[in-house]
Amino acid sequence: MLALDANGDRALSAVEIANAPASLAALDANKDGKLTFDELRPLPPKAE
């Protein structure tokens, strides 16, 4: 859900739902048309 929540308000608006296909496609790291668990997992925080 976080990948679809563009404004970070922890709710999906009608616009965010309408944009879901593009948002989900952007998560497809290897562009195989499938989303794996690894592609859906949030990235770990960057070390500073």
N, CA, C, O and CB atoms as a CASP TS submission, in Angstrom:
PFRMAT TS
TARGET T0000
AUTHOR 0000-0000-0000
METHOD Language model
MODEL 1
PARENT N/A
ATOM      1  N   MET     1       0.822  -1.186   0.000  1.00  0.00           N
ATOM      2  CA  MET     1       0.000   0.000   0.000  1.00  0.00           C
ATOM      3  C   MET     1       0.866   1.250   0.000  1.00  0.00           C
ATOM      4  O   MET     1       0.497   2.256  -0.606  1.00  0.00           O
ATOM      5  CB  MET     1      -0.935  -0.002   1.197  1.00  0.00           C
ATOM      6  N   LEU     2       1.999   1.203   0.662  1.00  0.00           N
ATOM      7  CA  LEU     2       2.855   2.389   0.730  1.00  0.00           C
ATOM      8  C   LEU     2       3.305   2.852  -0.651  1.00  0.00           C
ATOM      9  O   LEU     2       3.465   4.050  -0.885  1.00  0.00           O
ATOM     10  CB  LEU     2       4.071   2.105   1.595  1.00  0.00           C
ATOM     11  N   ALA     3       3.506   1.921  -1.548  1.00  0.00           N
ATOM     12  CA  ALA     3       3.932   2.289  -2.904  1.00  0.00           C
ATOM     13  C   ALA     3       2.843   3.059  -3.640  1.00  0.00           C
ATOM     14  O   ALA     3       3.141   3.834  -4.548  1.00  0.00           O
ATOM     15  CB  ALA     3       4.313   1.039  -3.702  1.00  0.00           C
ATOM     16  N   LEU     4       1.596   2.856  -3.263  1.00  0.00           N
ATOM     17  CA  LEU     4       0.480   3.528  -3.934  1.00  0.00           C
ATOM     18  C   LEU     4       0.104   4.838  -3.255  1.00  0.00           C
ATOM     19  O   LEU     4      -0.524   5.695  -3.877  1.00  0.00           O
ATOM     20  CB  LEU     4      -0.729   2.613  -3.978  1.00  0.00           C
ATOM     21  N   ASP     5       0.476   5.006  -2.000  1.00  0.00           N
ATOM     22  CA  ASP     5       0.103   6.183  -1.207  1.00  0.00           C
ATOM     23  C   ASP     5       1.061   7.332  -1.510  1.00  0.00           C
ATOM     24  O   ASP     5       1.992   7.591  -0.748  1.00  0.00           O
ATOM     25  CB  ASP     5       0.112   5.853   0.315  1.00  0.00           C
ATOM     26  N   ALA     6       0.827   8.012  -2.621  1.00  0.00           N
ATOM     27  CA  ALA     6       1.752   9.037  -3.117  1.00  0.00           C
ATOM     28  C   ALA     6       1.944  10.203  -2.147  1.00  0.00           C
ATOM     29  O   ALA     6       3.043  10.750  -2.058  1.00  0.00           O
ATOM     30  CB  ALA     6       1.257   9.566  -4.436  1.00  0.00           C
ATOM     31  N   ASN     7       0.899  10.590  -1.422  1.00  0.00           N
ATOM     32  CA  ASN     7       1.031  11.738  -0.523  1.00  0.00           C
ATOM     33  C   ASN     7       1.351  11.345   0.912  1.00  0.00           C
ATOM     34  O   ASN     7       1.470  12.214   1.776  1.00  0.00           O
ATOM     35  CB  ASN     7      -0.233  12.545  -0.545  1.00  0.00           C
ATOM     36  N   GLY     8       1.492  10.042   1.182  1.00  0.00           N
ATOM     37  CA  GLY     8       1.919   9.583   2.496  1.00  0.00           C
ATOM     38  C   GLY     8       0.916   9.759   3.620  1.00  0.00           C
ATOM     39  O   GLY     8       1.299   9.782   4.790  1.00  0.00           O
ATOM     40  N   ASP     9      -0.379   9.885   3.284  1.00  0.00           N
ATOM     41  CA  ASP     9      -1.367  10.087   4.343  1.00  0.00           C
ATOM     42  C   ASP     9      -1.952   8.781   4.884  1.00  0.00           C
ATOM     43  O   ASP     9      -2.898   8.802   5.671  1.00  0.00           O
ATOM     44  CB  ASP     9      -2.482  10.958   3.832  1.00  0.00           C
ATOM     45  N   ARG    10      -1.394   7.653   4.464  1.00  0.00           N
ATOM     46  CA  ARG    10      -1.792   6.322   4.926  1.00  0.00           C
ATOM     47  C   ARG    10      -3.222   5.969   4.522  1.00  0.00           C
ATOM     48  O   ARG    10      -3.877   5.164   5.184  1.00  0.00           O
ATOM     49  CB  ARG    10      -1.653   6.235   6.436  1.00  0.00           C
ATOM     50  N   ALA    11      -3.705   6.572   3.435  1.00  0.00           N
ATOM     51  CA  ALA    11      -5.011   6.256   2.846  1.00  0.00           C
ATOM     52  C   ALA    11      -4.868   6.388   1.337  1.00  0.00           C
ATOM     53  O   ALA    11      -4.084   7.206   0.854  1.00  0.00           O
ATOM     54  CB  ALA    11      -6.152   7.203   3.402  1.00  0.00           C
ATOM     55  N   LEU    12      -5.618   5.591   0.593  1.00  0.00           N
ATOM     56  CA  LEU    12      -5.568   5.678  -0.860  1.00  0.00           C
ATOM     57  C   LEU    12      -6.753   6.488  -1.369  1.00  0.00           C
ATOM     58  O   LEU    12      -7.910   6.125  -1.157  1.00  0.00           O
ATOM     59  CB  LEU    12      -5.559   4.272  -1.493  1.00  0.00           C
ATOM     60  N   SER    13      -6.446   7.580  -2.037  1.00  0.00           N
ATOM     61  CA  SER    13      -7.486   8.418  -2.621  1.00  0.00           C
ATOM     62  C   SER    13      -7.893   7.838  -3.975  1.00  0.00           C
ATOM     63  O   SER    13      -7.246   6.922  -4.482  1.00  0.00           O
ATOM     64  CB  SER    13      -6.999   9.890  -2.771  1.00  0.00           C
ATOM     65  N   ALA    14      -8.955   8.370  -4.550  1.00  0.00           N
ATOM     66  CA  ALA    14      -9.412   7.930  -5.874  1.00  0.00           C
ATOM     67  C   ALA    14      -8.317   8.142  -6.915  1.00  0.00           C
ATOM     68  O   ALA    14      -8.146   7.314  -7.810  1.00  0.00           O
ATOM     69  CB  ALA    14     -10.693   8.688  -6.286  1.00  0.00           C
ATOM     70  N   VAL    15      -7.582   9.233  -6.807  1.00  0.00           N
ATOM     71  CA  VAL    15      -6.496   9.514  -7.755  1.00  0.00           C
ATOM     72  C   VAL    15      -5.379   8.499  -7.597  1.00  0.00           C
ATOM     73  O   VAL    15      -4.850   8.000  -8.590  1.00  0.00           O
ATOM     74  CB  VAL    15      -5.948  10.940  -7.554  1.00  0.00           C
ATOM     75  N   GLU    16      -5.014   8.187  -6.362  1.00  0.00           N
ATOM     76  CA  GLU    16      -3.952   7.201  -6.117  1.00  0.00           C
ATOM     77  C   GLU    16      -4.369   5.817  -6.620  1.00  0.00           C
ATOM     78  O   GLU    16      -3.544   5.074  -7.154  1.00  0.00           O
ATOM     79  CB  GLU    16      -3.610   7.137  -4.610  1.00  0.00           C
ATOM     80  N   ILE    17      -5.630   5.477  -6.453  1.00  0.00           N
ATOM     81  CA  ILE    17      -6.120   4.195  -6.967  1.00  0.00           C
ATOM     82  C   ILE    17      -6.076   4.193  -8.491  1.00  0.00           C
ATOM     83  O   ILE    17      -5.697   3.193  -9.099  1.00  0.00           O
ATOM     84  CB  ILE    17      -7.561   3.917  -6.468  1.00  0.00           C
ATOM     85  N   ALA    18      -6.458   5.299  -9.105  1.00  0.00           N
ATOM     86  CA  ALA    18      -6.415   5.408 -10.567  1.00  0.00           C
ATOM     87  C   ALA    18      -4.979   5.295 -11.083  1.00  0.00           C
ATOM     88  O   ALA    18      -4.752   4.786 -12.181  1.00  0.00           O
ATOM     89  CB  ALA    18      -7.037   6.743 -11.024  1.00  0.00           C
ATOM     90  N   ASN    19      -4.020   5.763 -10.299  1.00  0.00           N
ATOM     91  CA  ASN    19      -2.607   5.708 -10.687  1.00  0.00           C
ATOM     92  C   ASN    19      -1.933   4.393 -10.298  1.00  0.00           C
ATOM     93  O   ASN    19      -0.743   4.212 -10.556  1.00  0.00           O
ATOM     94  CB  ASN    19      -1.859   6.861 -10.057  1.00  0.00           C
ATOM     95  N   ALA    20      -2.667   3.486  -9.689  1.00  0.00           N
ATOM     96  CA  ALA    20      -2.093   2.236  -9.185  1.00  0.00           C
ATOM     97  C   ALA    20      -1.353   1.434 -10.257  1.00  0.00           C
ATOM     98  O   ALA    20      -0.254   0.955  -9.980  1.00  0.00           O
ATOM     99  CB  ALA    20      -3.182   1.384  -8.588  1.00  0.00           C
ATOM    100  N   PRO    21      -1.897   1.262 -11.466  1.00  0.00           N
ATOM    101  CA  PRO    21      -1.149   0.471 -12.453  1.00  0.00           C
ATOM    102  C   PRO    21       0.251   1.021 -12.731  1.00  0.00           C
ATOM    103  O   PRO    21       1.210   0.253 -12.816  1.00  0.00           O
ATOM    104  CB  PRO    21      -1.925   0.409 -13.749  1.00  0.00           C
ATOM    105  N   ALA    22       0.374   2.322 -12.872  1.00  0.00           N
ATOM    106  CA  ALA    22       1.689   2.920 -13.128  1.00  0.00           C
ATOM    107  C   ALA    22       2.598   2.777 -11.915  1.00  0.00           C
ATOM    108  O   ALA    22       3.788   2.498 -12.063  1.00  0.00           O
ATOM    109  CB  ALA    22       1.544   4.402 -13.503  1.00  0.00           C
ATOM    110  N   SER    23       2.051   2.964 -10.720  1.00  0.00           N
ATOM    111  CA  SER    23       2.848   2.836  -9.504  1.00  0.00           C
ATOM    112  C   SER    23       3.343   1.408  -9.321  1.00  0.00           C
ATOM    113  O   SER    23       4.495   1.189  -8.946  1.00  0.00           O
ATOM    114  CB  SER    23       2.034   3.270  -8.285  1.00  0.00           C
ATOM    115  N   LEU    24       2.479   0.444  -9.584  1.00  0.00           N
ATOM    116  CA  LEU    24       2.883  -0.955  -9.443  1.00  0.00           C
ATOM    117  C   LEU    24       3.892  -1.344 -10.507  1.00  0.00           C
ATOM    118  O   LEU    24       4.837  -2.079 -10.222  1.00  0.00           O
ATOM    119  CB  LEU    24       1.668  -1.874  -9.518  1.00  0.00           C
ATOM    120  N   ALA    25       3.709  -0.865 -11.725  1.00  0.00           N
ATOM    121  CA  ALA    25       4.659  -1.164 -12.800  1.00  0.00           C
ATOM    122  C   ALA    25       6.044  -0.614 -12.457  1.00  0.00           C
ATOM    123  O   ALA    25       7.056  -1.221 -12.808  1.00  0.00           O
ATOM    124  CB  ALA    25       4.164  -0.575 -14.142  1.00  0.00           C
ATOM    125  N   ALA    26       6.093   0.520 -11.779  1.00  0.00           N
ATOM    126  CA  ALA    26       7.375   1.114 -11.402  1.00  0.00           C
ATOM    127  C   ALA    26       8.129   0.240 -10.405  1.00  0.00           C
ATOM    128  O   ALA    26       9.355   0.324 -10.322  1.00  0.00           O
ATOM    129  CB  ALA    26       7.157   2.503 -10.813  1.00  0.00           C
ATOM    130  N   LEU    27       7.422  -0.596  -9.648  1.00  0.00           N
ATOM    131  CA  LEU    27       8.065  -1.487  -8.677  1.00  0.00           C
ATOM    132  C   LEU    27       8.678  -2.719  -9.338  1.00  0.00           C
ATOM    133  O   LEU    27       9.497  -3.403  -8.724  1.00  0.00           O
ATOM    134  CB  LEU    27       7.058  -1.921  -7.623  1.00  0.00           C
ATOM    135  N   ASP    28       8.298  -3.008 -10.563  1.00  0.00           N
ATOM    136  CA  ASP    28       8.772  -4.201 -11.276  1.00  0.00           C
ATOM    137  C   ASP    28      10.216  -3.975 -11.729  1.00  0.00           C
ATOM    138  O   ASP    28      10.470  -3.571 -12.864  1.00  0.00           O
ATOM    139  CB  ASP    28       7.852  -4.526 -12.503  1.00  0.00           C
ATOM    140  N   ALA    29      11.146  -4.241 -10.828  1.00  0.00           N
ATOM    141  CA  ALA    29      12.564  -3.911 -11.042  1.00  0.00           C
ATOM    142  C   ALA    29      13.158  -4.588 -12.273  1.00  0.00           C
ATOM    143  O   ALA    29      13.968  -3.985 -12.977  1.00  0.00           O
ATOM    144  CB  ALA    29      13.371  -4.300  -9.825  1.00  0.00           C
ATOM    145  N   ASN    30      12.770  -5.824 -12.539  1.00  0.00           N
ATOM    146  CA  ASN    30      13.360  -6.531 -13.680  1.00  0.00           C
ATOM    147  C   ASN    30      12.471  -6.496 -14.923  1.00  0.00           C
ATOM    148  O   ASN    30      12.772  -7.142 -15.927  1.00  0.00           O
ATOM    149  CB  ASN    30      13.640  -7.971 -13.302  1.00  0.00           C
ATOM    150  N   LYS    31      11.374  -5.736 -14.849  1.00  0.00           N
ATOM    151  CA  LYS    31      10.468  -5.499 -15.994  1.00  0.00           C
ATOM    152  C   LYS    31       9.970  -6.798 -16.629  1.00  0.00           C
ATOM    153  O   LYS    31       9.872  -6.900 -17.852  1.00  0.00           O
ATOM    154  CB  LYS    31      11.177  -4.660 -17.056  1.00  0.00           C
ATOM    155  N   ASP    32       9.649  -7.810 -15.775  1.00  0.00           N
ATOM    156  CA  ASP    32       9.133  -9.069 -16.306  1.00  0.00           C
ATOM    157  C   ASP    32       7.614  -9.155 -16.264  1.00  0.00           C
ATOM    158  O   ASP    32       7.040 -10.188 -16.609  1.00  0.00           O
ATOM    159  CB  ASP    32       9.718 -10.222 -15.541  1.00  0.00           C
ATOM    160  N   GLY    33       6.956  -8.070 -15.841  1.00  0.00           N
ATOM    161  CA  GLY    33       5.505  -8.055 -15.781  1.00  0.00           C
ATOM    162  C   GLY    33       4.929  -8.719 -14.547  1.00  0.00           C
ATOM    163  O   GLY    33       3.716  -8.907 -14.454  1.00  0.00           O
ATOM    164  N   LYS    34       5.789  -9.081 -13.591  1.00  0.00           N
ATOM    165  CA  LYS    34       5.360  -9.707 -12.348  1.00  0.00           C
ATOM    166  C   LYS    34       5.998  -8.970 -11.179  1.00  0.00           C
ATOM    167  O   LYS    34       7.108  -8.451 -11.290  1.00  0.00           O
ATOM    168  CB  LYS    34       5.733 -11.215 -12.322  1.00  0.00           C
ATOM    169  N   LEU    35       5.284  -8.930 -10.059  1.00  0.00           N
ATOM    170  CA  LEU    35       5.853  -8.368  -8.840  1.00  0.00           C
ATOM    171  C   LEU    35       6.138  -9.495  -7.873  1.00  0.00           C
ATOM    172  O   LEU    35       5.231 -10.224  -7.473  1.00  0.00           O
ATOM    173  CB  LEU    35       4.905  -7.320  -8.202  1.00  0.00           C
ATOM    174  N   THR    36       7.392  -9.638  -7.499  1.00  0.00           N
ATOM    175  CA  THR    36       7.793 -10.639  -6.526  1.00  0.00           C
ATOM    176  C   THR    36       7.782 -10.030  -5.129  1.00  0.00           C
ATOM    177  O   THR    36       7.681  -8.814  -4.970  1.00  0.00           O
ATOM    178  CB  THR    36       9.187 -11.205  -6.864  1.00  0.00           C
ATOM    179  N   PHE    37       7.886 -10.883  -4.133  1.00  0.00           N
ATOM    180  CA  PHE    37       7.930 -10.416  -2.754  1.00  0.00           C
ATOM    181  C   PHE    37       9.076  -9.420  -2.565  1.00  0.00           C
ATOM    182  O   PHE    37       8.914  -8.398  -1.897  1.00  0.00           O
ATOM    183  CB  PHE    37       8.083 -11.607  -1.787  1.00  0.00           C
ATOM    184  N   ASP    38      10.234  -9.723  -3.154  1.00  0.00           N
ATOM    185  CA  ASP    38      11.391  -8.831  -3.016  1.00  0.00           C
ATOM    186  C   ASP    38      11.121  -7.455  -3.622  1.00  0.00           C
ATOM    187  O   ASP    38      11.589  -6.446  -3.094  1.00  0.00           O
ATOM    188  CB  ASP    38      12.620  -9.457  -3.677  1.00  0.00           C
ATOM    189  N   GLU    39      10.378  -7.404  -4.716  1.00  0.00           N
ATOM    190  CA  GLU    39      10.080  -6.116  -5.340  1.00  0.00           C
ATOM    191  C   GLU    39       9.047  -5.332  -4.536  1.00  0.00           C
ATOM    192  O   GLU    39       9.023  -4.103  -4.600  1.00  0.00           O
ATOM    193  CB  GLU    39       9.579  -6.324  -6.768  1.00  0.00           C
ATOM    194  N   LEU    40       8.213  -6.010  -3.794  1.00  0.00           N
ATOM    195  CA  LEU    40       7.187  -5.347  -2.990  1.00  0.00           C
ATOM    196  C   LEU    40       7.678  -4.899  -1.627  1.00  0.00           C
ATOM    197  O   LEU    40       7.096  -4.006  -1.011  1.00  0.00           O
ATOM    198  CB  LEU    40       6.021  -6.258  -2.812  1.00  0.00           C
ATOM    199  N   ARG    41       8.764  -5.528  -1.152  1.00  0.00           N
ATOM    200  CA  ARG    41       9.317  -5.163   0.164  1.00  0.00           C
ATOM    201  C   ARG    41       9.880  -3.757   0.121  1.00  0.00           C
ATOM    202  O   ARG    41      10.490  -3.366  -0.875  1.00  0.00           O
ATOM    203  CB  ARG    41      10.414  -6.161   0.601  1.00  0.00           C
ATOM    204  N   PRO    42       9.685  -2.987   1.186  1.00  0.00           N
ATOM    205  CA  PRO    42      10.327  -1.673   1.246  1.00  0.00           C
ATOM    206  C   PRO    42      11.849  -1.833   1.295  1.00  0.00           C
ATOM    207  O   PRO    42      12.355  -2.811   1.845  1.00  0.00           O
ATOM    208  CB  PRO    42       9.827  -0.874   2.480  1.00  0.00           C
ATOM    209  N   LEU    43      12.560  -0.890   0.728  1.00  0.00           N
ATOM    210  CA  LEU    43      14.016  -0.913   0.780  1.00  0.00           C
ATOM    211  C   LEU    43      14.473  -0.646   2.205  1.00  0.00           C
ATOM    212  O   LEU    43      13.829   0.116   2.926  1.00  0.00           O
ATOM    213  CB  LEU    43      14.623   0.124  -0.194  1.00  0.00           C
ATOM    214  N   PRO    44      15.590  -1.270   2.629  1.00  0.00           N
ATOM    215  CA  PRO    44      16.104  -0.987   3.975  1.00  0.00           C
ATOM    216  C   PRO    44      16.586   0.454   4.055  1.00  0.00           C
ATOM    217  O   PRO    44      16.968   1.041   3.043  1.00  0.00           O
ATOM    218  CB  PRO    44      17.252  -1.959   4.344  1.00  0.00           C
ATOM    219  N   PRO    45      16.569   1.024   5.250  1.00  0.00           N
ATOM    220  CA  PRO    45      17.034   2.407   5.403  1.00  0.00           C
ATOM    221  C   PRO    45      18.505   2.526   4.997  1.00  0.00           C
ATOM    222  O   PRO    45      19.292   1.599   5.193  1.00  0.00           O
ATOM    223  CB  PRO    45      16.841   2.886   6.864  1.00  0.00           C
ATOM    224  N   LYS    46      18.858   3.667   4.435  1.00  0.00           N
ATOM    225  CA  LYS    46      20.247   3.900   4.035  1.00  0.00           C
ATOM    226  C   LYS    46      21.093   4.178   5.268  1.00  0.00           C
ATOM    227  O   LYS    46      20.674   4.904   6.170  1.00  0.00           O
ATOM    228  CB  LYS    46      20.346   5.077   3.032  1.00  0.00           C
ATOM    229  N   ALA    47      22.284   3.596   5.301  1.00  0.00           N
ATOM    230  CA  ALA    47      23.212   3.848   6.399  1.00  0.00           C
ATOM    231  C   ALA    47      23.818   5.239   6.211  1.00  0.00           C
ATOM    232  O   ALA    47      24.127   5.648   5.092  1.00  0.00           O
ATOM    233  CB  ALA    47      24.328   2.750   6.461  1.00  0.00           C
ATOM    234  N   GLU    48      23.977   5.929   7.279  1.00  0.00           N
ATOM    235  CA  GLU    48      24.551   7.293   7.202  1.00  0.00           C
ATOM    236  C   GLU    48      25.958   7.315   7.681  1.00  0.00           C
ATOM    237  O   GLU    48      26.592   8.371   7.686  1.00  0.00           O
ATOM    238  CB  GLU    48      23.734   8.279   8.009  1.00  0.00           C
TER
END
